[in-house]
Amino acid sequence: MASTQKAIELLKEKNKRLKKRNQQLRNQVRELNYELEQMNAQNLILKNRNNKAAELKEIYSHPNEAPPKVVKTFEIDNRNESQKI
């Protein structure tokens, strides 16, 4: 009987230690997930910044080329002209 009671007490103590360790590991995982989220957010910001820089580099990488021509079109309303004549 005493050996059974002693085994139960040892298992209870072991269970306590395991629960405590489990909680520590859960807390550590929570902290690491938070850090990972922060790093992912920073990575996204840097990717966006890098993409914008690449676009600007492409735009300004050909300084000797003429800028694209802007062609403006106008519609002429001839109805008023014919009425005046």
N, CA, C and O of each residue as an XYZ file, in Angstrom:
340
protein
N       0.823     -1.192      0.000
C       0.000      0.000      0.000
C       0.863      1.250      0.000
O       0.601      2.203     -0.734
N       1.900      1.231      0.838
C       2.774      2.399      0.942
C       3.521      2.649     -0.364
O       3.732      3.801     -0.743
N       3.919      1.591     -1.051
C       4.639      1.771     -2.312
C       3.712      2.337     -3.397
O       4.139      3.123     -4.243
N       2.448      1.929     -3.358
C       1.470      2.473     -4.313
C       1.243      3.951     -4.034
O       1.189      4.763     -4.957
N       1.112      4.294     -2.764
C       0.919      5.701     -2.390
C       2.147      6.523     -2.773
O       2.013      7.649     -3.252
N       3.314      5.980     -2.570
C       4.563      6.678     -2.928
C       4.636      6.888     -4.450
O       5.046      7.953     -4.913
N       4.239      5.875     -5.217
C       4.239      5.992     -6.686
C       3.262      7.071     -7.145
O       3.560      7.835     -8.063
N       2.105      7.130     -6.508
C       1.101      8.154     -6.848
C       1.654      9.543     -6.563
O       1.494     10.455     -7.373
N       2.308      9.708     -5.407
C       2.901     11.004     -5.050
C       3.986     11.403     -6.047
O       4.061     12.563     -6.453
N       4.824     10.449     -6.439
C       5.876     10.737     -7.419
C       5.284     11.139     -8.771
O       5.775     12.060     -9.424
N       4.228     10.442     -9.179
C       3.569     10.786    -10.448
C       2.911     12.168    -10.389
O       2.927     12.907    -11.373
N       2.332     12.514     -9.233
C       1.738     13.846     -9.072
C       2.806     14.930     -9.191
O       2.599     15.953     -9.843
N       3.955     14.689     -8.551
C       5.060     15.656     -8.630
C       5.564     15.792    -10.068
O       5.808     16.896    -10.555
N       5.712     14.659    -10.725
C       6.165     14.678    -12.123
C       5.154     15.415    -13.000
O       5.534     16.185    -13.883
N       3.875     15.176    -12.754
C       2.810     15.843    -13.494
C       2.869     17.361    -13.310
O       2.689     18.116    -14.265
N       3.122     17.798    -12.073
C       3.259     19.229    -11.777
C       4.410     19.842    -12.578
O       4.274     20.895    -13.200
N       5.568     19.130    -12.536
C       6.741     19.632    -13.268
C       6.454     19.720    -14.775
O       6.823     20.689    -15.438
N       5.789     18.686    -15.291
C       5.488     18.668    -16.723
C       4.503     19.780    -17.115
O       4.635     20.396    -18.173
N       3.523     20.023    -16.252
C       2.575     21.115    -16.514
C       3.281     22.465    -16.516
O       3.023     23.321    -17.362
N       4.187     22.632    -15.537
C       4.941     23.883    -15.450
C       5.809     24.072    -16.699
O       5.860     25.160    -17.271
N       6.487     22.999    -17.111
C       7.340     23.062    -18.307
C       6.496     23.313    -19.557
O       6.891     24.071    -20.443
N       5.345     22.675    -19.616
C       4.433     22.869    -20.741
C       4.012     24.336    -20.840
O       3.987     24.900    -21.934
N       3.686     24.950    -19.714
C       3.286     26.360    -19.712
C       4.440     27.260    -20.150
O       4.234     28.223    -20.887
N       5.657     26.944    -19.695
C       6.828     27.715    -20.115
C       7.007     27.631    -21.639
O       7.276     28.630    -22.305
N       6.850     26.411    -22.167
C       7.007     26.237    -23.609
C       5.900     26.951    -24.392
O       6.157     27.517    -25.454
N       4.682     26.926    -23.873
C       3.582     27.656    -24.523
C       3.877     29.161    -24.561
O       3.660     29.825    -25.575
N       4.371     29.676    -23.441
C       4.727     31.096    -23.392
C       5.838     31.419    -24.389
O       5.805     32.450    -25.061
N       6.812     30.529    -24.475
C       7.916     30.742    -25.404
C       7.414     30.728    -26.850
O       7.828     31.554    -27.663
N       6.530     29.796    -27.161
C       5.954     29.727    -28.509
C       5.175     31.004    -28.818
O       5.265     31.533    -29.926
N       4.417     31.497    -27.848
C       3.640     32.724    -28.034
C       4.576     33.907    -28.336
O       4.309     34.710    -29.230
N       5.670     33.995    -27.578
C       6.633     35.077    -27.805
C       7.296     34.956    -29.180
O       7.480     35.951    -29.879
N       7.651     33.727    -29.555
C       8.292     33.526    -30.858
C       7.322     33.821    -32.006
O       7.725     34.367    -33.032
N       6.060     33.465    -31.836
C       5.061     33.787    -32.862
C       4.900     35.295    -33.016
O       4.764     35.802    -34.129
N       4.916     36.004    -31.898
C       4.815     37.464    -31.953
C       6.011     38.050    -32.701
O       5.855     38.922    -33.556
N       7.217     37.557    -32.366
C       8.411     38.034    -33.058
C       8.345     37.721    -34.550
O       8.746     38.535    -35.381
N       7.839     36.543    -34.880
C       7.711     36.159    -36.281
C       6.740     37.079    -37.017
O       7.005     37.477    -38.151
N       5.626     37.416    -36.385
C       4.674     38.344    -36.989
C       5.323     39.706    -37.232
O       5.119     40.319    -38.280
N       6.100     40.171    -36.267
C       6.788     41.457    -36.416
C       7.780     41.402    -37.579
O       7.873     42.340    -38.372
N       8.518     40.296    -37.671
C       9.492     40.148    -38.754
C       8.796     40.060    -40.114
O       9.278     40.621    -41.098
N       7.669     39.360    -40.167
C       6.924     39.270    -41.418
C       6.403     40.634    -41.854
O       6.431     40.970    -43.039
N       5.930     41.411    -40.895
C       5.447     42.757    -41.216
C       6.602     43.622    -41.726
O       6.450     44.343    -42.712
N       7.738     43.553    -41.066
C       8.913     44.323    -41.491
C       9.371     43.863    -42.870
O       9.754     44.681    -43.706
N       9.333     42.564    -43.104
C       9.730     42.008    -44.394
C       8.817     42.520    -45.503
O       9.286     42.848    -46.593
N       7.527     42.589    -45.233
C       6.571     43.093    -46.214
C       6.841     44.565    -46.528
O       6.781     44.981    -47.685
N       7.136     45.336    -45.502
C       7.463     46.751    -45.705
C       8.709     46.881    -46.575
O       8.743     47.689    -47.503
N       9.726     46.086    -46.272
C      10.968     46.153    -47.053
C      10.762     45.692    -48.491
O      11.352     46.256    -49.413
N       9.933     44.674    -48.690
C       9.643     44.216    -50.057
C       8.951     45.313    -50.855
O       9.291     45.557    -52.012
N       7.971     45.977    -50.226
C       7.268     47.066    -50.910
C       8.233     48.191    -51.251
O       8.193     48.744    -52.350
N       9.091     48.522    -50.311
C      10.078     49.583    -50.531
C      11.032     49.188    -51.663
O      11.381     50.015    -52.505
N      11.444     47.940    -51.674
C      12.351     47.439    -52.693
C      11.686     47.457    -54.073
O      12.316     47.816    -55.068
N      10.417     47.068    -54.121
C       9.692     47.095    -55.394
C       9.563     48.517    -55.932
O       9.724     48.748    -57.130
N       9.273     49.463    -55.053
C       9.165     50.862    -55.486
C      10.513     51.360    -55.982
O      10.587     52.068    -56.987
N      11.581     50.991    -55.278
C      12.920     51.414    -55.698
C      13.265     50.815    -57.063
O      13.867     51.489    -57.899
N      12.893     49.567    -57.290
C      13.167     48.926    -58.578
C      12.388     49.616    -59.695
O      12.905     49.793    -60.798
N      11.147     50.003    -59.411
C      10.351     50.718    -60.411
C      10.993     52.058    -60.743
O      11.112     52.425    -61.912
N      11.403     52.783    -59.715
C      12.032     54.084    -59.958
C      13.355     53.916    -60.705
O      13.682     54.712    -61.585
N      14.099     52.894    -60.354
C      15.369     52.642    -61.030
C      15.126     52.376    -62.508
O      15.862     52.863    -63.366
N      14.094     51.604    -62.796
C      13.760     51.308    -64.194
C      13.351     52.579    -64.932
O      13.726     52.783    -66.087
N      12.599     53.413    -64.272
C      12.138     54.652    -64.913
C      13.318     55.579    -65.206
O      13.394     56.172    -66.282
N      14.232     55.700    -64.249
C      15.328     56.648    -64.391
C      16.619     56.011    -64.896
O      17.659     56.668    -64.909
N      16.575     54.759    -65.309
C      17.806     54.095    -65.739
C      18.199     54.467    -67.163
O      19.300     54.132    -67.599
N      17.336     55.143    -67.887
C      17.624     55.518    -69.272
C      17.530     57.036    -69.415
O      16.603     57.538    -70.050
N      18.479     57.773    -68.834
C      18.356     59.241    -68.833
C      18.540     59.858    -70.218
O      18.045     60.960    -70.456
N      19.238     59.186    -71.142
C      19.472     59.768    -72.463
C      18.297     59.573    -73.411
O      18.237     60.193    -74.473
N      17.384     58.727    -73.032
C      16.223     58.511    -73.880
C      15.231     59.649    -73.673
O      15.079     60.185    -72.575
N      14.576     59.990    -74.752
C      13.562     61.039    -74.669
C      12.358     60.499    -73.900
O      12.014     59.322    -74.007
N      11.736     61.364    -73.136
C      10.540     60.897    -72.427
C       9.439     60.562    -73.434
O       9.452     61.085    -74.549
N       8.526     59.736    -73.078
C       7.458     59.405    -74.015
C       6.676     60.654    -74.404
O       6.401     61.517    -73.570
N       6.324     60.735    -75.687
C       5.588     61.905    -76.165
C       4.138     61.805    -75.728
O       3.531     60.734    -75.728
N       3.612     62.953    -75.359
C       2.209     63.018    -74.991
C       1.479     63.624    -76.174
O       1.774     64.747    -76.584
N       0.555     62.904    -76.708
C      -0.200     63.373    -77.860
C      -1.575     63.787    -77.369
O      -2.329     62.993    -76.807
N      -1.874     65.059    -77.601
C      -3.177     65.563    -77.194
C      -4.057     65.633    -78.430
O      -3.628     66.075    -79.496
N      -5.250     65.204    -78.271
C      -6.195     65.273    -79.390
C      -7.333     66.196    -78.996
O      -7.779     66.220    -77.849
N      -7.782     66.944    -79.970
C      -8.889     67.862    -79.751
C      -9.955     67.585    -80.787
O      -9.660     67.351    -81.959
N     -11.174     67.613    -80.347
C     -12.278     67.498    -81.291
C     -12.747     68.904    -81.630
O     -12.907     69.752    -80.752
N     -12.959     69.130    -82.893
C     -13.426     70.445    -83.351
C     -14.898     70.309    -83.696
O     -15.317     69.432    -84.452
N     -15.639     71.192    -83.124
C     -17.082     71.181    -83.380
C     -17.343     72.087    -84.567
O     -17.297     73.310    -84.435
N     -17.613     71.508    -85.713
C     -17.827     72.280    -86.937
C     -19.258     72.773    -87.085
O     -19.536     73.561    -87.989
N     -20.147     72.349    -86.254
C     -21.541     72.776    -86.396
C     -21.680     74.281    -86.214
O     -22.394     74.942    -86.967
N     -20.998     74.813    -85.219
C     -21.100     76.254    -84.976
C     -20.484     77.047    -86.121
O     -20.988     78.114    -86.470
N     -19.411     76.548    -86.707
C     -18.744     77.247    -87.796
C     -19.661     77.329    -89.018
O     -19.737     78.376    -89.661
N     -20.348     76.251    -89.338
C     -21.202     76.249    -90.527
C     -22.410     77.152    -90.328
O     -22.913     77.720    -91.298
N     -22.878     77.298    -89.119
C     -24.020     78.166    -88.873
C     -23.641     79.626    -89.020
O     -24.475     80.443    -89.413
N     -22.401     79.969    -88.714
C     -21.974     81.366    -88.810
C     -21.863     81.809    -90.257
O     -22.064     82.983    -90.566
N     -21.552     80.897    -91.126
C     -21.349     81.270    -92.537
C     -22.662     81.402    -93.177
O     -22.741     81.710    -94.366
